[in-house]
Amino acid sequence: MATQPMSPQGEVRQGPRPLPLHLTTALNSWLSSQAALPLLKNGSIDWRPEVAARAAALSRQLANAVAQQQKAAPGENEKSQKRSSLGPQAGPFDLAVTQEIFHRLHGLAAGIKAYRRHPYQRKLPTPPVLWRDGTTRLLDFQPDGGQPVLFVPSLVNRAYILDLSAEHSLLRWLAAETGLRPLLVDWDAPGAAERKFTLTDYISGRLDAAFDAALAESPGGAPIAVAGYCMGGLLALALAIRRQASVSRLALLATPWDFHTERVAQAEAAGRAVSAAEGLLEAFGALPVDVIQSMFAGLDPFLVLRKFIAFAQFDPASSKAEQFVALEDWLNDGVPLAAPVARECLAGWYGENTPHCLQWRVDGEIVDPAAFAKPALALVPQRDRIVPPKSANALGDALPAATVETLPFGHIGMVAGARAKSAVWEPLAQWLSTD
């Protein structure tokens, strides 16, 4: 009997997470199309103006197609109507909608099954651990030496998005192709101690110590570069301000700052969500992974449906399919967020926009980008659904010596996509290597 493919953590694949949410979204959306047809027909509701003409044209095309079919095979349409759950009064448009619903449901199910059965497993060896404290490790991608660069990822996803696979690892490429020594902070899931952590605990405690370990590896004790990705960019910024004398330059990849510059209603809703989740935070000491994934899904509720319907058509043996599975495994391999951090990020960052309003404090000190005078680079993906471009641009504008580069990518594609090497990795390596 064949074994089930495993996730990177050795578990049977459960994604896309949370599966009940995605299935409910599909059923509610697609079945509502069928339910709305009688109302559209009797004029109780109107087609949206931008699709009304297309709907009328489609109805005429369907009627013509049915007429042609009846001429070619008399009685066949009547048989089809009788077989339909819509009954014998169903017209061609009703039948077409029903067929499309079943087509989409079948495609979604096929895509999910293909993902869960795919043989890909992430088998990259773990780099040596340079430093460790609690659940936090500092992974050394070039133990033979080189100029250290400290990479800081988000707290809500696994750090290995920067080391996704042999073909899509920013850090292994930097180690092999440049004179840099990438050092990656791997937060892991919070343990008993970390579930009580605030952002100050993570930054002034863990990140400061990891930075000291990285700085100790710098030839001659020279200042080192720091790079942060997504939420990790905010942590890296706070560190860089605190340790400015020992930081040579700061790279920020898809890092938010002004949480109310776009999609304000969604940001404020995230701020309110932490109150609704207070019972979970008290019970578990953390915000569960599936709750976090549900919040991300709210940014584009139909994204997962589109992705998996498309994946059903992929050649399973193709590199494109393998890359899809690798990314989905990472997305579904999330970690909980410590309760104090969840309150600080959701209620503070999203709800009150504390970073941009200069009200976010670490160890009692305001995190003010204007205080960091060293060279900075803000890489801003244009197609980012998670960090709106205007939010990331606001941080570039607030840094006195920043270069802002806009990239034609999404949030994940900028670091692990097919074109990331030439468009992001190589320019980033050159910038980090500049004296």
N, C-alpha and C positions, 0 to 999 in steps of 0.2 A: 504494500500500500504506500502510495507517494506521501511524503511528508509535506506539511503546509509550509510555504515560504515564511521566513521570520523577519521581523522588523529589526533595526539595528540593536535593539535591546534584548533580542532573543525571544520575543513574543510573537504569537500568530498575529498577522496584520489585522487591525480592527478598523482602519480608516475607510473612507474619509470621516474624520471626527468633527462633531458628534453625528454619527450616522442617522439617528432618529430625526434630528433637526433637518438634515438635507432631504431625507425621504418625505418628511411632512411638507417641506417647502415645495418639492416637486408635485406631490399629489394635490395640495391646496391650489397651487397655481394652475396646473394644467387641467384639472377637473373643473375648476371654476370657469374655464373657457367654455366647456360644454354646458355648464349650468346657466351661463349667461345668454346662450343662443336664443331661447324663447323671448327673453326681454329685448334683445336686439331686433328680433323680427317684428314684435308688436309695437315697437317704438317707445317702450318704457325707458330705455336708455339709448343714448346715441353713440355711434362710433366716434372715436376721437377724430377731430378734423384732419389730422395729418395722415390717418389711415383709412378714412371713409371712402375715398375714391378707389384705393387699392382693393378694399373689401368688396365694393360693387363690381369692379372688374373681375375679381376672382370668382364671384358668384356667377357672373355671365360665362366665364371660361368653364366652370364646372358644369353648368347647365348644358353648354354646347357639347362638352365631352360626354356627358351622360346620354344626350340625344344621339350622338354618333355611335355610342356603345349599343344603344337600344336598336339602332338600325342594323348593326353588325350581328348582334345576338339578342333577338327579341326575348323579353321576359327575364333577362339576367339581372337587370337592375332591381326588379321586383323581388327576386329571390334574395339579393343582397340586403335589401331593406328588411325583409322578414327575418333574416339571420341577425341583423343588428339589434343591439340592446335598446336602440332609440325607437324601435317600432316601425310599423309600415308607413307612418306619416313622415318619416325622416326624409329630408331632401338631400341633394348632393353635397351641399355645404356642411350639413350636420354630419354626414358620413365622413367627409374629408377631415373635419375636426377630430372625430373619434379615432380615425386611423392615425392621425398625427400624434394624438395622446399616447396611443399604444406604441407607436414607433419610438417616441421619446422615452417612455418607461422601459421599453425593451433595451434601448441603447444605453440608458443609465445603468440598468442591472448588468448588462454585458460588460460595460466599462469597469464597474466595481468588481465583478468576478474576475475579469482579466487582471486587474491590479492585484487582487488578493492572491491569485495563483501564479503571478510572475516569479520566475526563479531568482531574480536579482537579490543579492544580499551585499551589504556594505562590509568589506573585509579588509579595509586599510588598517595597517598596524598603528597602534596608539603611540605617538611620539613620547620620548622620555619626559618624565616629570621633573622640572627644575625646582619647584617649590610647591608646598601644599599646606593648607590650613582648613580643617573641617571638610566640607564638601568641595571646596574651591582648590583647583590645581592650576599650575602654570605649565603649559606644554611647550617643549622646546623642539622646533622643527629643524634646527640646524645646530646640533650640539658640537659640531666641529669648529664653531666660531663664526665671526662676522659681526656687523653692527646691529645690536638688538633693536627691534621695533616691537612695542607692546600693543597687541590687538585686543580690544575690549568688545565683546558681543553683548547682545541683549540678555536680560534675565529671564525672559519668557519663552525662549526657544533654545535648543541645544547649540552649543558653540560650533559644532562641526559643519554649519552652513558655509564656513570659510575653508572647510576641508572636506567637501562633500563626497568626492570620488577621485580616483586616480586621474581622470581627465578634467575634472572641474574642481580643483583645489587651489585656491589663491595662495595659500600659505606654503604648500609643497612646491608650487611653481616659483615663488619668491626665494625659497631656500635653495632650489636647484639652479636658478637662472641668474641670480643677483648676488651681491655681496652682503645682503641683509640676513639677519637672523630672526625670523618671525617667532614671537613668543605669544601664545594664545591663552588668555584667561578662560578657563572652563569652569563655569559656576556650578554646573550640575543641579540636580533638584535639591531644594532646601531640606536639610536635616532638622533634627529637634532644635538645635541651637539657631540655625538660620531662619527658622519660621518666626522667630522673634525679632529678626533684623529689620531696621529701617534702612533707607538709602544711605544715611550717614554711616551706619555700621558697615555696609558693603563698600563704601568709598573710602572713608577714613581708616577703616580696619583692613578689610581684605585687599582692596585695590591698591592702597598705599603700600602694603607689605609686598604684594606681587610686583609693584613698580620698583621697590627697593631690590628685590631679587633680580629683576631685569637690569637695573642700573649697575649692579655689582658685576655683570658680565660685559659691560661696555669697556672697550680698550681705553685705558687711561682715565676711566671714570667720566668720560665725556657725556654730555647730555644725550638723551635718546628720544626718538620719535614715538608718538603715541597715536594709534588709529582706533576709532570707534565706529561701530556699525549699528544703525537704528537706535534703539534705546541705549545701547552701549556707547553711542556717541555722546549722550548727555553725561553718562558716568565718566567718560574719558575727558570731557570738557571740565567737569568739576575737579578731576584729578590734575589736569594740566594747569589749571589756575592755582591750585594749592601748591604744586611742585614746579612752578614755572622755571625756576633757576636750573632745574635738571631736565627740562623738556626742551628738545631742539625744535620740534615742529609738531603740529597737530592735524591729522586727517580725519574728516568727519564724513561718513558714507551714509546717505539717506537718513540724516539725523533731524528729528523734529525740534522746533523751538516755539513757534507761535501756534498754539493748539486751536486758536479761534480764528485763524485767517481763512480757512475753508471748512466746509461741513461743520459749522458751528453747532447746529442742532445735534448732530451725532456725538460731538465731543461732550456737550453738556449732558446728553443722555448717558454716556459712559460715566460721567461724574456722578450721576444719580444712581447708576447701577450698583455702585459700591455699597450704598445704603441698603438696597434690596438684597444684596449678597451677604449682609452682616452675619446672618445666622450660619452660613457656610464658613465664613472667616473665623467665627468663634469656635465652631465645631472642629474644623480641620487645621486651623492655624495658617491656612493658605487659601488662595483662590484656585479651585480645581482647574485642571487642564481643559476639560470640556466646556467650562464656563468661558474661559479665555478664548477658546476656538469659536464659540458661539458669537462672541463679540466681534472677532475678526470677520466671521461670516456675514455679519450685519452690514459690513462695508459694501458687499456685493453678494446678495443672497443667492444669485443664480450662477456664480462663478464655478462652484464645484460641479453643478449639474452640467454646464457647458464643457468643462474639462473632461469629465468622465465619459460623456457621450462621445466626444472626439476621440478619447483614448481607445474606445472599443474598436475603432477603425485602424489603429496602429498595427504595424507588423511587430509582434512580440519580440522578435529577434533583433529589431533595429536599435541603433544607438539612441534614437529619439524616444523609444519606449523605455529603455533603461534609464535615461535621464529623467523622464517623467516619474518613474517609480522611485528613483533616488530622492527626488525632491518631495514627493508625497510622503515617503517614509520619514523624512526629516520634519515635515509639517505636522505629521501625526505623532511625532516623538517629543511632544512638548513637555514642559515642566510646570508645576504649580508656582504661583507667585506668593511669597511670604505675605501674610496678612497686613503687617504695617506698611510694607512696600506697596501693596495693592491699594490701600487707602491713600497713600501719598501720591501715587501715580494717577489713579482714576479720579479721586476727588480733587486733588491738587493740580496736577498737570492738565488733565482733560477738563475737569469741571470748572476750575478757577483760573486756568492758564497761568499758573504761578511762575513758570520759567520766563515767559515773555514779559510778564508784569514785574519781574525782578523781585519776586516774593519766595522763590525756592531757595531754601537754605541747606547747606551741608555743614554739619558741626558748628552751627550758629552763624556761618558766614553766607552772605548772598552769593549765588552763582551768577556772576556778571561777565558775559563774554568780553565786554570792553576792557576787562582787567588782563586779558591774555594778549600780550603784545608781540608774541613770536609769530612766525609764518604759519598760516593755517590754510587748509584746502577743504572746501565743502563740495562734495560730489552729489548732485541733485538729479535723481531719475525723473524724467518727464511723465512717465506712465505709472507712477507709484500710487497704488490705492491705499496703502497703509500710512505713509507719510506724505501728505499733500506737498507738491513742489513749493508752494508759497510758504509753507511752514518751515521747510528746510532752508529756503532762500533767506528767510528772516534771520536765521542764525549766521549765515555767511555775511549778511549786511551788518550784523552786530559785532563781528570780530574785526578789530582794527587793521589787521594785516592779512586778510583772507582773500584767497582766489576762489571764485565760485564757478564751477563747471557744470553745465546742464547736459544730461546724457539721455539718449533715446531708449531708455530701458524701463522696466518695472523694478519693484523693490528687490526682488530676489535675482532677477536676470542680471542686474548690474554686478553681482559678485559671483554668480554661478551659471550664467547663461552661456549659450554657444558662442556669442561674440564678446564675452567679457574680457578675454585675454588681451585682444588687441585694443579694445576701446577703454578698458578700465585698468586691468592689471599692469600693463606695460607703462602707461602714463603715471600711475600711482607709484610704481617702483622707481621711476626716474625722479619723481618729486621727493619721495622719501630719501633717496640717495643724495640729494643736493646738499652741499655743505652750507 
